[in-house]
Amino acid sequence: MEKLADIYVQNKQGLFSLALSILRSAAEAEDAVHDAFVKLTKRDISDKGEPVAYVYATVRNTALDRLRRKKKIVDVPEFVFDDEKSKETTPGKSLQERERNFIVRKEIENLDDPQREVVMMKLYGGLTFEQISEALNEPLSTVSSRYARTLKSMKSKMEALV
């Protein structure tokens, strides 16, 4: 149980971001992370392989289950970066830097689900490709090539904007 608490503390933003990227609702994402941890407390995760990857897989699957159960989206969807922190302006941030960050956020939001999941787990969760591979139950080569192709595609799209 203590190990699970440590995993949560060290990965809460990445886990929430992953759930948010799937559900597009902050409230739903929080509920999905909560539900996943309720499930995890009832299991022995020590025999499930790499524990962090297993927790990410559980949160992902819980979010996907919640998405399937939703019959119809009533609210306007929230996006991955639609939070107060991303809207903050600090004196040190230039207009150009804020605009660049906005473009990057929008590009990530527009990715297909498999691409977005890998990017969120890698960039915001800090997971290794091995952990992402285990969490998604996909081959390591698939995960790493998807990440590389996604970054290359995003780079070319953003270069076209500049």
RASUL-V977350 format. One record per helix or strand. SS is the DSSP state (H for helix, E for strand). FROM is the first residue (numbers start at 1). TO is the last residue. If there is no record, write none. Layout:
[[SS FROM TO] [SS FROM TO]]
This chain:
[[H 2 23] [H 26 41] [H 45 47] [H 51 69] [H 84 87] [H 95 109] [H 113 124] [H 129 136] [H 140 161]]
